[in-house]
Amino acid sequence: MEVTTTYRIRPHHGMCLYFFEGKGYSEGFTEHMAEVKEWLLGKNGPSFLQLVGATDEICSACPHNKGGSCESAEKVDRYDAGVLKYTGLKLGQEMTFAEFERIVEEKILQPGYGKVICGDCQWRDICHK
C-alpha cells in the first residue's frame, strides 16, 4: 500500500524548487532542498503539498531559520504574497507538486512575473530555464 504524505511548503518555494540546481545557503540546506524536491516529485509514492505562510519543510534546514522564524521574514512574506496574488492560490490549499509547478509556470514564469515577485532575491541569477 502506498503512503501519501503532505509537505508544508511556502508559496514562493514553488519558484525556488522549479529552478533549483544544487546551490543554497549551506551544504546542509542544499542537500535538504534536493531531498524535498525528490519527495515532492513522488519518487517514493504520491506526495502533496499544503501552502503555508510560515516556516516550512524547506526552511527547516535553512541557516536563516532562527527558532522557527525567518530572519528575512518581511522579504519572504512579500514573495509568498506575490505568488498567491499571481496564481490565485490560497494559504492552506493542498495539491500535488506537479499541479503547483504547472500553475507557477503558467501564471508566473511564462508571463514574466518572477522578477516582479522576487527580483531582489540573492539567487535570482539562477532563475532561468
Secondary structure by P-SEA (a helix, b strand, c coil): cbbbbbbbbccaaaaaaaacccccccaaaaaaaaaaaaaaaccccbbbbbbbcccccccccccccccccccaaaaaaaaaaaaaaaacccccccccaaaaaaaaaaccccccccccccccccccccccc
